[in-house]
Amino acid sequence: MKNNIMDRMIIALIIATLSSAGISIAADGQREPQEDQKEQKSDQHEKQQEQKQRQKQQQEGVQRKSEPDQKQQQQRVQEQEQKQKQDQQQRERVQQKSEQDQNLQQQRAQQQQQRQEQEQKQKQNQQQERVQQQQRQDHNQQQKQQQRLSQQQQQKLITQQQQRVAQYRQHLEQEDRLARQNAAQLQQQKRLAQYRFQEQYQERVRQQQIHLRDDRFDYDRDPYFYTAPTYRYNRGGKYYETNEYGAKTLRQAVNYGYDEGFRAGQADREDHWRSNYKDSYAYRDANYGYSGYYIDRSDYNYYFREGFRRGYEDGYNSRYQYGRFSGGNYSILDTILSQILNFQALR
């Protein structure tokens, strides 16, 4: 009996123990899922945080990467805009140059047309002037024929001419001695350029003497001796008259004087000699180009020296104020020539 009771107590204890253990196990079993859930939630939270962190990093990375891209994009846009602007400027320059070329071509065409018109007009004026000049010459020739000098007047002119030629030949012989003296003086002064010029001048005068000596002048057929005076000129306050042949000789005197004066001035400048046109033998002689015909030697000398003085100044100063160089010779300007001679037409 007692054994049964003991057995029952033991069994009851065991059952109690087991029940207690079962409850504990059940409690542990209940706690484990909760902890797992918490852990899961914690893991999920961490994963979410990590994911957010990665997203944030990715966004930052994308943003950092995007900023240079944006800058490059902006730079490319700016470069493209700059290139478009340059292209536009280039097109404008091309267009402007094209317009300038067109304007230049138009100007050239207008200038060419104006030149052609001027040339045509000049040719017409020259043609008219030639016609008028021919008419004047014909008219003058008719007047000359109508105003032919009488036989007595012709003979008087011939006599005067013969006397002038004889006097001039005597003068040339005297001048040759004076020329040699002057040449010796130039050598002493070591004015070699002026000495060479005088030697050349004397050679031209000698050739002139030879021509004058061998000349067989036909007084009866020379129109000078039967042509009436057509001009008058003033020298030293006195008026003189001459015809076209005498006027031509006076023009030659001025031009010969200018040519010789220019060469003399160049020679003195080359010798570094002071300027003094009166010191030149050619100026004192003043006979080159004079043949003894048509006008008095004093008239020829005067106008030769007028040209010589101006030619000397131009030659010494290396300029062309009074004349020009053409065909190997120096000649005085027409305006200066007219001022010097100041011919006045008688009819």
ROSETOR-301559 format. One record per residue (C-alpha): chain; residue number from 1; x, z, y; residue in one letter. Coordinates in Angstrom, 2 decimals, decimal comma, padded with zeros to 5 digits. Each point is the difference from the previous one (the first is absolute). Layout:
N
pafi A	lotor NUM	xx X	zz Z	yy Y	vomi a
...
END
This chain:
347
pafi A	lotor 1	xx 000,00	zz 000,00	yy 000,00	vomi m
pafi A	lotor 2	xx 002,68	zz 001,09	yy 002,25	vomi k
pafi A	lotor 3	xx 001,85	zz -003,10	yy -000,96	vomi n
pafi A	lotor 4	xx -002,92	zz -002,13	yy 001,04	vomi n
pafi A	lotor 5	xx -000,24	zz 001,72	yy 003,27	vomi i
pafi A	lotor 6	xx 003,74	zz -000,49	yy 000,55	vomi m
pafi A	lotor 7	xx -000,27	zz -003,55	yy -000,95	vomi d
pafi A	lotor 8	xx -002,82	zz -000,55	yy 002,38	vomi r
pafi A	lotor 9	xx 001,88	zz 001,71	yy 002,83	vomi m
pafi A	lotor 10	xx 003,04	zz -002,08	yy -000,67	vomi i
pafi A	lotor 11	xx -002,09	zz -003,10	yy -000,09	vomi i
pafi A	lotor 12	xx -001,72	zz 001,04	yy 003,22	vomi a
pafi A	lotor 13	xx 003,37	zz 000,68	yy 001,61	vomi l
pafi A	lotor 14	xx 001,27	zz -003,31	yy -001,14	vomi i
pafi A	lotor 15	xx -003,08	zz -001,71	yy 001,30	vomi i
pafi A	lotor 16	xx 000,29	zz 001,85	yy 003,30	vomi a
pafi A	lotor 17	xx 003,62	zz -000,92	yy 000,18	vomi t
pafi A	lotor 18	xx -000,74	zz -003,56	yy -000,81	vomi l
pafi A	lotor 19	xx -002,82	zz -000,12	yy 002,53	vomi s
pafi A	lotor 20	xx 002,24	zz 001,42	yy 002,63	vomi s
pafi A	lotor 21	xx 002,60	zz -002,55	yy -000,87	vomi a
pafi A	lotor 22	xx -002,57	zz -002,74	yy 000,01	vomi g
pafi A	lotor 23	xx -001,14	zz 000,91	yy 003,44	vomi i
pafi A	lotor 24	xx 003,57	zz 000,06	yy 001,18	vomi s
pafi A	lotor 25	xx 000,65	zz -003,34	yy -001,53	vomi i
pafi A	lotor 26	xx -003,18	zz -001,34	yy 001,45	vomi a
pafi A	lotor 27	xx 000,98	zz 001,33	yy 003,39	vomi a
pafi A	lotor 28	xx 003,43	zz -001,56	yy -000,33	vomi d
pafi A	lotor 29	xx -001,65	zz -003,15	yy -001,11	vomi g
pafi A	lotor 30	xx -002,15	zz 000,08	yy 003,03	vomi q
pafi A	lotor 31	xx 002,93	zz 000,74	yy 002,31	vomi r
pafi A	lotor 32	xx 002,14	zz -002,87	yy -001,26	vomi e
pafi A	lotor 33	xx -002,38	zz -002,76	yy 001,09	vomi p
pafi A	lotor 34	xx -000,32	zz 001,51	yy 003,44	vomi q
pafi A	lotor 35	xx 003,72	zz 000,22	yy 000,40	vomi e
pafi A	lotor 36	xx 000,33	zz -003,53	yy -001,22	vomi d
pafi A	lotor 37	xx -002,56	zz -001,09	yy 002,49	vomi q
pafi A	lotor 38	xx 001,88	zz 001,77	yy 002,75	vomi k
pafi A	lotor 39	xx 003,23	zz -001,56	yy -001,15	vomi e
pafi A	lotor 40	xx -001,68	zz -003,36	yy -000,16	vomi q
pafi A	lotor 41	xx -001,39	zz 000,46	yy 003,44	vomi k
pafi A	lotor 42	xx 003,42	zz 001,11	yy 001,21	vomi s
pafi A	lotor 43	xx 001,60	zz -003,01	yy -001,64	vomi d
pafi A	lotor 44	xx -002,60	zz -002,28	yy 001,47	vomi q
pafi A	lotor 45	xx 000,55	zz 001,55	yy 003,39	vomi h
pafi A	lotor 46	xx 003,74	zz -000,42	yy -000,34	vomi e
pafi A	lotor 47	xx -000,49	zz -003,56	yy -001,17	vomi k
pafi A	lotor 48	xx -002,30	zz -000,61	yy 002,91	vomi q
pafi A	lotor 49	xx 002,55	zz 001,52	yy 002,32	vomi q
pafi A	lotor 50	xx 002,74	zz -002,07	yy -001,58	vomi e
pafi A	lotor 51	xx -002,20	zz -003,06	yy 000,23	vomi q
pafi A	lotor 52	xx -000,78	zz 000,73	yy 003,62	vomi k
pafi A	lotor 53	xx 003,69	zz 000,58	yy 000,60	vomi q
pafi A	lotor 54	xx 000,85	zz -003,31	yy -001,67	vomi r
pafi A	lotor 55	xx -002,76	zz -001,73	yy 001,93	vomi q
pafi A	lotor 56	xx 001,28	zz 001,55	yy 003,18	vomi k
pafi A	lotor 57	xx 003,54	zz -001,06	yy -000,86	vomi q
pafi A	lotor 58	xx -001,23	zz -003,44	yy -000,90	vomi q
pafi A	lotor 59	xx -001,91	zz -000,20	yy 003,25	vomi q
pafi A	lotor 60	xx 003,05	zz 001,20	yy 001,88	vomi e
pafi A	lotor 61	xx 002,14	zz -002,47	yy -001,93	vomi g
pafi A	lotor 62	xx -002,48	zz -002,73	yy 000,70	vomi v
pafi A	lotor 63	xx -000,13	zz 001,05	yy 003,63	vomi q
pafi A	lotor 64	xx 003,80	zz 000,14	yy 000,25	vomi r
pafi A	lotor 65	xx 000,21	zz -003,39	yy -001,65	vomi k
pafi A	lotor 66	xx -002,81	zz -001,32	yy 002,15	vomi s
pafi A	lotor 67	xx 001,64	zz 000,93	yy 003,30	vomi e
pafi A	lotor 68	xx 003,06	zz -002,29	yy -000,47	vomi p
pafi A	lotor 69	xx -002,32	zz -002,68	yy -001,29	vomi d
pafi A	lotor 70	xx -002,14	zz 000,38	yy 003,07	vomi q
pafi A	lotor 71	xx 003,10	zz -000,12	yy 002,21	vomi k
pafi A	lotor 72	xx 001,26	zz -003,08	yy -001,82	vomi q
pafi A	lotor 73	xx -003,44	zz -001,51	yy 000,26	vomi q
pafi A	lotor 74	xx -000,10	zz 000,76	yy 003,72	vomi q
pafi A	lotor 75	xx 003,52	zz -001,37	yy 000,39	vomi q
pafi A	lotor 76	xx -000,98	zz -003,16	yy -001,85	vomi r
pafi A	lotor 77	xx -003,06	zz -000,31	yy 002,21	vomi v
pafi A	lotor 78	xx 002,15	zz 000,49	yy 003,10	vomi q
pafi A	lotor 79	xx 002,56	zz -002,51	yy -001,26	vomi e
pafi A	lotor 80	xx -002,77	zz -002,46	yy -000,74	vomi q
pafi A	lotor 81	xx -001,47	zz 000,54	yy 003,45	vomi e
pafi A	lotor 82	xx 003,48	zz -000,39	yy 001,53	vomi q
pafi A	lotor 83	xx 000,57	zz -003,19	yy -001,97	vomi k
pafi A	lotor 84	xx -003,38	zz -001,33	yy 001,08	vomi q
pafi A	lotor 85	xx 000,89	zz 000,87	yy 003,57	vomi k
pafi A	lotor 86	xx 003,38	zz -001,77	yy -000,32	vomi q
pafi A	lotor 87	xx -001,68	zz -003,01	yy -001,59	vomi d
pafi A	lotor 88	xx -002,47	zz -000,06	yy 002,86	vomi q
pafi A	lotor 89	xx 002,81	zz 000,23	yy 002,54	vomi q
pafi A	lotor 90	xx 001,86	zz -002,76	yy -001,83	vomi q
pafi A	lotor 91	xx -003,11	zz -002,20	yy 000,08	vomi r
pafi A	lotor 92	xx -000,42	zz 000,77	yy 003,70	vomi e
pafi A	lotor 93	xx 003,65	zz -000,89	yy 000,65	vomi r
pafi A	lotor 94	xx -000,37	zz -003,23	yy -001,95	vomi v
pafi A	lotor 95	xx -003,15	zz -000,83	yy 001,90	vomi q
pafi A	lotor 96	xx 001,65	zz 000,90	yy 003,30	vomi q
pafi A	lotor 97	xx 003,05	zz -002,13	yy -000,83	vomi k
pafi A	lotor 98	xx -002,28	zz -002,84	yy -001,01	vomi s
pafi A	lotor 99	xx -001,81	zz 000,28	yy 003,30	vomi e
pafi A	lotor 100	xx 003,32	zz 000,12	yy 001,86	vomi q
pafi A	lotor 101	xx 001,23	zz -003,06	yy -001,89	vomi d
pafi A	lotor 102	xx -003,20	zz -001,82	yy 000,86	vomi q
pafi A	lotor 103	xx 000,31	zz 001,01	yy 003,65	vomi n
pafi A	lotor 104	xx 003,64	zz -001,06	yy 000,00	vomi l
pafi A	lotor 105	xx -000,88	zz -003,35	yy -001,53	vomi q
pafi A	lotor 106	xx -002,72	zz -000,47	yy 002,57	vomi q
pafi A	lotor 107	xx 002,42	zz 000,89	yy 002,79	vomi q
pafi A	lotor 108	xx 002,60	zz -002,42	yy -001,37	vomi r
pafi A	lotor 109	xx -002,60	zz -002,69	yy -000,31	vomi a
pafi A	lotor 110	xx -001,12	zz 000,63	yy 003,58	vomi q
pafi A	lotor 111	xx 003,61	zz 000,02	yy 001,23	vomi q
pafi A	lotor 112	xx 000,72	zz -003,20	yy -001,89	vomi q
pafi A	lotor 113	xx -003,06	zz -001,60	yy 001,51	vomi q
pafi A	lotor 114	xx 000,98	zz 001,23	yy 003,46	vomi q
pafi A	lotor 115	xx 003,53	zz -001,35	yy -000,45	vomi r
pafi A	lotor 116	xx -001,33	zz -003,34	yy -001,12	vomi q
pafi A	lotor 117	xx -002,35	zz -000,11	yy 002,97	vomi e
pafi A	lotor 118	xx 002,84	zz 000,97	yy 002,35	vomi q
pafi A	lotor 119	xx 002,31	zz -002,60	yy -001,54	vomi e
pafi A	lotor 120	xx -002,71	zz -002,62	yy 000,28	vomi q
pafi A	lotor 121	xx -000,65	zz 000,99	yy 003,58	vomi k
pafi A	lotor 122	xx 003,71	zz 000,01	yy 000,76	vomi q
pafi A	lotor 123	xx 000,39	zz -003,45	yy -001,52	vomi k
pafi A	lotor 124	xx -002,87	zz -001,25	yy 002,09	vomi q
pafi A	lotor 125	xx 001,53	zz 001,56	yy 003,13	vomi n
pafi A	lotor 126	xx 003,38	zz -001,50	yy -000,82	vomi q
pafi A	lotor 127	xx -001,58	zz -003,38	yy -000,56	vomi q
pafi A	lotor 128	xx -001,83	zz 000,24	yy 003,29	vomi q
pafi A	lotor 129	xx 003,18	zz 001,14	yy 001,72	vomi e
pafi A	lotor 130	xx 001,94	zz -002,94	yy -001,46	vomi r
pafi A	lotor 131	xx -002,69	zz -002,38	yy 001,16	vomi v
pafi A	lotor 132	xx 000,01	zz 001,55	yy 003,47	vomi q
pafi A	lotor 133	xx 003,80	zz -000,02	yy 000,11	vomi q
pafi A	lotor 134	xx 000,06	zz -003,66	yy -000,97	vomi q
pafi A	lotor 135	xx -002,55	zz -000,71	yy 002,66	vomi q
pafi A	lotor 136	xx 002,11	zz 001,83	yy 002,57	vomi r
pafi A	lotor 137	xx 003,09	zz -001,88	yy -001,08	vomi q
pafi A	lotor 138	xx -001,82	zz -003,30	yy 000,26	vomi d
pafi A	lotor 139	xx -001,28	zz 001,01	yy 003,40	vomi h
pafi A	lotor 140	xx 003,46	zz 001,07	yy 001,14	vomi n
pafi A	lotor 141	xx 001,48	zz -003,21	yy -001,30	vomi q
pafi A	lotor 142	xx -002,52	zz -002,00	yy 001,95	vomi q
pafi A	lotor 143	xx 000,80	zz 002,03	yy 003,11	vomi q
pafi A	lotor 144	xx 003,70	zz -000,51	yy -000,54	vomi k
pafi A	lotor 145	xx -000,48	zz -003,73	yy -000,26	vomi q
pafi A	lotor 146	xx -002,13	zz 000,04	yy 003,11	vomi q
pafi A	lotor 147	xx 002,49	zz 002,24	yy 001,85	vomi q
pafi A	lotor 148	xx 003,12	zz -001,88	yy -000,92	vomi r
pafi A	lotor 149	xx 002,78	zz 000,44	yy 002,55	vomi l
pafi A	lotor 150	xx 001,00	zz -002,84	yy 002,21	vomi s
pafi A	lotor 151	xx 003,17	zz -001,95	yy -000,64	vomi q
pafi A	lotor 152	xx 001,70	zz 001,67	yy 002,98	vomi q
pafi A	lotor 153	xx -000,84	zz 003,50	yy -001,30	vomi q
pafi A	lotor 154	xx 001,24	zz -000,89	yy -003,44	vomi q
pafi A	lotor 155	xx 003,32	zz -001,19	yy 001,36	vomi q
pafi A	lotor 156	xx 000,38	zz 003,23	yy 001,97	vomi k
pafi A	lotor 157	xx -000,48	zz 002,09	yy -003,13	vomi l
pafi A	lotor 158	xx 002,48	zz -002,14	yy -001,92	vomi i
pafi A	lotor 159	xx 002,64	zz 000,50	yy 002,67	vomi t
pafi A	lotor 160	xx -000,53	zz 003,76	yy -000,01	vomi q
pafi A	lotor 161	xx 000,22	zz 000,04	yy -003,76	vomi q
pafi A	lotor 162	xx 003,30	zz -001,89	yy -000,07	vomi q
pafi A	lotor 163	xx 001,49	zz 002,45	yy 002,48	vomi q
pafi A	lotor 164	xx -001,18	zz 002,99	yy -002,06	vomi r
pafi A	lotor 165	xx 001,57	zz -001,38	yy -003,18	vomi v
pafi A	lotor 166	xx 003,36	zz -000,65	yy 001,71	vomi a
pafi A	lotor 167	xx 000,05	zz 003,51	yy 001,49	vomi q
pafi A	lotor 168	xx -000,95	zz 001,58	yy -003,29	vomi y
pafi A	lotor 169	xx 002,83	zz -001,72	yy -001,87	vomi r
pafi A	lotor 170	xx 002,50	zz 001,34	yy 002,51	vomi q
pafi A	lotor 171	xx -001,48	zz 003,47	yy -000,34	vomi h
pafi A	lotor 172	xx 000,36	zz -000,07	yy -003,78	vomi l
pafi A	lotor 173	xx 003,74	zz -000,68	yy 000,28	vomi e
pafi A	lotor 174	xx 000,43	zz 003,04	yy 002,28	vomi q
pafi A	lotor 175	xx -002,10	zz 002,27	yy -002,23	vomi e
pafi A	lotor 176	xx 002,21	zz -000,73	yy -002,98	vomi d
pafi A	lotor 177	xx 002,95	zz 001,75	yy 001,71	vomi r
pafi A	lotor 178	xx -002,14	zz 003,01	yy 000,95	vomi l
pafi A	lotor 179	xx -001,29	zz 000,25	yy -003,58	vomi a
pafi A	lotor 180	xx 003,56	zz 000,27	yy -001,38	vomi r
pafi A	lotor 181	xx 000,81	zz 002,79	yy 002,47	vomi q
pafi A	lotor 182	xx -003,11	zz 001,94	yy -000,93	vomi n
pafi A	lotor 183	xx 000,72	zz -000,40	yy -003,73	vomi a
pafi A	lotor 184	xx 003,50	zz 001,48	yy 000,49	vomi a
pafi A	lotor 185	xx -001,52	zz 002,97	yy 001,82	vomi q
pafi A	lotor 186	xx -002,44	zz 000,64	yy -002,85	vomi l
pafi A	lotor 187	xx 002,87	zz 000,04	yy -002,48	vomi q
pafi A	lotor 188	xx 001,85	zz 002,56	yy 002,11	vomi q
pafi A	lotor 189	xx -003,12	zz 002,18	yy 000,09	vomi q
pafi A	lotor 190	xx -000,33	zz -000,42	yy -003,80	vomi k
pafi A	lotor 191	xx -003,58	zz -001,23	yy 000,40	vomi r
pafi A	lotor 192	xx 000,17	zz -002,13	yy -003,11	vomi l
pafi A	lotor 193	xx -003,73	zz -000,65	yy -000,37	vomi a
pafi A	lotor 194	xx -000,35	zz -001,10	yy 003,63	vomi q
pafi A	lotor 195	xx 003,14	zz -002,13	yy -000,39	vomi y
pafi A	lotor 196	xx -001,53	zz -001,78	yy -003,02	vomi r
pafi A	lotor 197	xx -003,24	zz -000,54	yy 001,91	vomi f
pafi A	lotor 198	xx 001,86	zz -001,57	yy 002,96	vomi q
pafi A	lotor 199	xx 001,97	zz -002,28	yy -002,32	vomi e
pafi A	lotor 200	xx -003,26	zz -001,21	yy -001,57	vomi q
pafi A	lotor 201	xx -001,56	zz -000,45	yy 003,43	vomi y
pafi A	lotor 202	xx 002,97	zz -002,04	yy 001,18	vomi q
pafi A	lotor 203	xx -000,16	zz -002,18	yy -003,08	vomi e
pafi A	lotor 204	xx -003,65	zz -000,79	yy 000,74	vomi r
pafi A	lotor 205	xx 000,89	zz -000,85	yy 003,59	vomi v
pafi A	lotor 206	xx 002,84	zz -002,28	yy -001,18	vomi r
pafi A	lotor 207	xx -002,37	zz -001,89	yy -002,28	vomi q
pafi A	lotor 208	xx -002,27	zz -000,37	yy 003,00	vomi q
pafi A	lotor 209	xx 002,88	zz -001,43	yy 002,05	vomi q
pafi A	lotor 210	xx 000,74	zz -002,56	yy -002,69	vomi i
pafi A	lotor 211	xx -003,62	zz -001,11	yy -000,07	vomi h
pafi A	lotor 212	xx -000,11	zz -000,22	yy 003,79	vomi l
pafi A	lotor 213	xx 003,21	zz -002,03	yy 000,14	vomi r
pafi A	lotor 214	xx -001,18	zz -002,50	yy -002,59	vomi d
pafi A	lotor 215	xx -003,54	zz -000,25	yy 001,34	vomi d
pafi A	lotor 216	xx -001,12	zz -003,34	yy 001,41	vomi r
pafi A	lotor 217	xx -002,95	zz 000,97	yy 002,12	vomi f
pafi A	lotor 218	xx -002,59	zz -002,66	yy 000,79	vomi d
pafi A	lotor 219	xx -001,34	zz 000,93	yy 003,43	vomi y
pafi A	lotor 220	xx -002,36	zz -002,92	yy 000,24	vomi d
pafi A	lotor 221	xx -001,92	zz 000,86	yy -003,15	vomi r
pafi A	lotor 222	xx -000,07	zz 003,80	yy 000,32	vomi d
pafi A	lotor 223	xx -003,56	zz 001,03	yy 001,04	vomi p
pafi A	lotor 224	xx 001,35	zz 002,96	yy 002,00	vomi y
pafi A	lotor 225	xx 001,12	zz -002,33	yy 002,80	vomi f
pafi A	lotor 226	xx -003,37	zz -001,64	yy 000,55	vomi y
pafi A	lotor 227	xx -002,33	zz 002,96	yy -000,78	vomi t
pafi A	lotor 228	xx -001,38	zz 001,91	yy 002,97	vomi a
pafi A	lotor 229	xx 000,38	zz 003,80	yy 000,21	vomi p
pafi A	lotor 230	xx -002,73	zz 001,95	yy -001,81	vomi t
pafi A	lotor 231	xx 001,21	zz 003,62	yy 000,47	vomi y
pafi A	lotor 232	xx 001,50	zz 002,19	yy 002,63	vomi r
pafi A	lotor 233	xx 001,92	zz 003,24	yy -000,47	vomi y
pafi A	lotor 234	xx 001,44	zz 002,68	yy 002,25	vomi n
pafi A	lotor 235	xx 003,61	zz 001,12	yy -000,13	vomi r
pafi A	lotor 236	xx 001,55	zz 002,23	yy 002,62	vomi g
pafi A	lotor 237	xx -003,03	zz -000,34	yy 002,28	vomi g
pafi A	lotor 238	xx 000,19	zz -003,77	yy 000,03	vomi k
pafi A	lotor 239	xx -002,30	zz -002,43	yy -001,81	vomi y
pafi A	lotor 240	xx 001,29	zz -002,90	yy -002,12	vomi y
pafi A	lotor 241	xx -001,89	zz -002,86	yy -001,61	vomi e
pafi A	lotor 242	xx 000,61	zz -001,71	yy -003,32	vomi t
pafi A	lotor 243	xx -001,82	zz -002,07	yy -002,58	vomi n
pafi A	lotor 244	xx -000,61	zz 000,77	yy -003,68	vomi e
pafi A	lotor 245	xx 003,54	zz -001,01	yy -001,00	vomi y
pafi A	lotor 246	xx 001,60	zz 002,36	yy 002,50	vomi g
pafi A	lotor 247	xx -002,41	zz 002,79	yy -001,02	vomi a
pafi A	lotor 248	xx 001,00	zz -000,49	yy -003,64	vomi k
pafi A	lotor 249	xx 003,67	zz 000,37	yy 000,94	vomi t
pafi A	lotor 250	xx -000,72	zz 003,30	yy 001,79	vomi l
pafi A	lotor 251	xx -001,87	zz 001,31	yy -003,03	vomi r
pafi A	lotor 252	xx 002,99	zz -000,87	yy -002,16	vomi q
pafi A	lotor 253	xx 002,28	zz 001,84	yy 002,45	vomi a
pafi A	lotor 254	xx -001,95	zz 003,25	yy -000,43	vomi v
pafi A	lotor 255	xx -000,11	zz -000,33	yy -003,80	vomi n
pafi A	lotor 256	xx 003,68	zz -000,91	yy -000,32	vomi y
pafi A	lotor 257	xx 000,83	zz 002,95	yy 002,23	vomi g
pafi A	lotor 258	xx -002,08	zz 002,40	yy -002,10	vomi y
pafi A	lotor 259	xx 001,64	zz -001,19	yy -003,23	vomi d
pafi A	lotor 260	xx 003,56	zz 000,33	yy 001,35	vomi e
pafi A	lotor 261	xx -000,82	zz 003,33	yy 001,66	vomi g
pafi A	lotor 262	xx -001,36	zz 001,46	yy -003,23	vomi f
pafi A	lotor 263	xx 003,20	zz -000,90	yy -001,85	vomi r
pafi A	lotor 264	xx 002,18	zz 001,38	yy 002,81	vomi a
pafi A	lotor 265	xx -001,93	zz 003,30	yy -000,03	vomi g
pafi A	lotor 266	xx 000,41	zz 000,29	yy -003,76	vomi q
pafi A	lotor 267	xx 003,75	zz -000,56	yy 000,38	vomi a
pafi A	lotor 268	xx 000,40	zz 002,77	yy 002,61	vomi d
pafi A	lotor 269	xx -002,00	zz 002,40	yy -002,16	vomi r
pafi A	lotor 270	xx 002,19	zz -000,86	yy -002,98	vomi e
pafi A	lotor 271	xx 003,12	zz 000,66	yy 002,12	vomi d
pafi A	lotor 272	xx -001,51	zz 003,31	yy 001,19	vomi h
pafi A	lotor 273	xx 000,44	zz -001,31	yy 003,55	vomi w
pafi A	lotor 274	xx -002,11	zz 001,13	yy 002,91	vomi r
pafi A	lotor 275	xx -003,02	zz -002,14	yy 000,87	vomi s
pafi A	lotor 276	xx 000,83	zz -002,51	yy 002,75	vomi n
pafi A	lotor 277	xx -001,45	zz -003,50	yy -000,26	vomi y
pafi A	lotor 278	xx 001,80	zz -001,15	yy 003,18	vomi k
pafi A	lotor 279	xx 003,34	zz 000,65	yy -001,69	vomi d
pafi A	lotor 280	xx -000,63	zz -002,80	yy -002,51	vomi s
pafi A	lotor 281	xx 001,70	zz -003,33	yy 000,60	vomi y
pafi A	lotor 282	xx -003,09	zz -001,85	yy -001,25	vomi a
pafi A	lotor 283	xx -002,10	zz 001,67	yy 002,71	vomi y
pafi A	lotor 284	xx 002,46	zz -000,99	yy 002,74	vomi r
pafi A	lotor 285	xx 000,31	zz -003,54	yy -001,35	vomi d
pafi A	lotor 286	xx -003,74	zz -000,55	yy -000,68	vomi a
pafi A	lotor 287	xx 000,49	zz -003,71	yy -000,73	vomi n
pafi A	lotor 288	xx -000,71	zz -000,28	yy -003,69	vomi y
pafi A	lotor 289	xx -002,80	zz -002,51	yy -000,56	vomi g
pafi A	lotor 290	xx 000,42	zz -001,61	yy 003,42	vomi y
pafi A	lotor 291	xx 000,68	zz -003,71	yy -000,09	vomi s
pafi A	lotor 292	xx 000,17	zz -000,60	yy 003,73	vomi g
pafi A	lotor 293	xx -003,32	zz -001,82	yy 000,04	vomi y
pafi A	lotor 294	xx -003,40	zz 000,58	yy 001,62	vomi y
pafi A	lotor 295	xx 000,69	zz 003,24	yy 001,93	vomi i
pafi A	lotor 296	xx 002,82	zz 001,53	yy 002,03	vomi d
pafi A	lotor 297	xx 002,57	zz 002,08	yy -001,85	vomi r
pafi A	lotor 298	xx -000,73	zz 003,01	yy 002,24	vomi s
pafi A	lotor 299	xx -003,64	zz -000,03	yy -001,12	vomi d
pafi A	lotor 300	xx 001,00	zz -000,27	yy -003,64	vomi y
pafi A	lotor 301	xx 002,54	zz 002,84	yy 000,35	vomi n
pafi A	lotor 302	xx -002,57	zz 002,26	yy 001,65	vomi y
pafi A	lotor 303	xx -002,61	zz -000,37	yy -002,73	vomi y
pafi A	lotor 304	xx 002,61	zz 000,11	yy -002,78	vomi f
pafi A	lotor 305	xx 001,10	zz 003,40	yy 001,33	vomi r
pafi A	lotor 306	xx -003,60	zz 001,20	yy 000,21	vomi e
pafi A	lotor 307	xx -000,36	zz -000,66	yy -003,73	vomi g
pafi A	lotor 308	xx 003,51	zz 001,31	yy -000,76	vomi f
pafi A	lotor 309	xx -000,65	zz 003,40	yy 001,62	vomi r
pafi A	lotor 310	xx -003,13	zz 000,58	yy -002,06	vomi r
pafi A	lotor 311	xx 001,60	zz -001,26	yy -003,20	vomi g
pafi A	lotor 312	xx 003,04	zz 002,24	yy 000,54	vomi y
pafi A	lotor 313	xx -002,22	zz 003,08	yy 000,39	vomi e
pafi A	lotor 314	xx -001,89	zz -000,83	yy -003,20	vomi d
pafi A	lotor 315	xx 003,17	zz -000,72	yy -001,97	vomi g
pafi A	lotor 316	xx 001,87	zz 003,07	yy 001,24	vomi y
pafi A	lotor 317	xx -002,98	zz 002,27	yy -000,80	vomi n
pafi A	lotor 318	xx -000,95	zz -001,74	yy -003,29	vomi s
pafi A	lotor 319	xx -003,56	zz -000,84	yy 001,07	vomi r
pafi A	lotor 320	xx -002,27	zz -002,92	yy 000,88	vomi y
pafi A	lotor 321	xx -001,63	zz 001,06	yy 003,24	vomi q
pafi A	lotor 322	xx 000,46	zz -003,36	yy 001,73	vomi y
pafi A	lotor 323	xx 000,42	zz -002,43	yy -002,86	vomi g
pafi A	lotor 324	xx -000,11	zz -000,76	yy -003,71	vomi r
pafi A	lotor 325	xx 002,16	zz -001,40	yy -002,79	vomi f
pafi A	lotor 326	xx -001,11	zz -003,24	yy -001,62	vomi s
pafi A	lotor 327	xx 001,72	zz -002,89	yy -001,75	vomi g
pafi A	lotor 328	xx 003,46	zz 001,57	yy 000,33	vomi g
pafi A	lotor 329	xx -000,26	zz 000,31	yy 003,80	vomi n
pafi A	lotor 330	xx -001,14	zz 002,60	yy 002,50	vomi y
pafi A	lotor 331	xx -002,60	zz -001,17	yy 002,50	vomi s
pafi A	lotor 332	xx -001,86	zz 001,67	yy 002,82	vomi i
pafi A	lotor 333	xx -003,71	zz 000,75	yy -000,21	vomi l
pafi A	lotor 334	xx -002,32	zz -002,53	yy 001,62	vomi d
pafi A	lotor 335	xx -001,59	zz 002,64	yy 002,22	vomi t
pafi A	lotor 336	xx 003,40	zz 001,10	yy 001,30	vomi i
pafi A	lotor 337	xx 001,05	zz -003,62	yy 000,47	vomi l
pafi A	lotor 338	xx -003,10	zz -000,69	yy 002,11	vomi s
pafi A	lotor 339	xx 000,68	zz 003,09	yy 002,12	vomi q
pafi A	lotor 340	xx 003,60	zz -001,05	yy 000,65	vomi i
pafi A	lotor 341	xx -000,71	zz -003,63	yy 000,91	vomi l
pafi A	lotor 342	xx -003,43	zz 000,50	yy 001,57	vomi n
pafi A	lotor 343	xx -000,66	zz -003,75	yy 000,22	vomi f
pafi A	lotor 344	xx -002,78	zz -001,06	yy 002,31	vomi q
pafi A	lotor 345	xx -001,71	zz -003,31	yy -000,69	vomi a
pafi A	lotor 346	xx -000,02	zz -002,37	yy 002,94	vomi l
pafi A	lotor 347	xx -003,02	zz -001,91	yy -001,27	vomi r
END
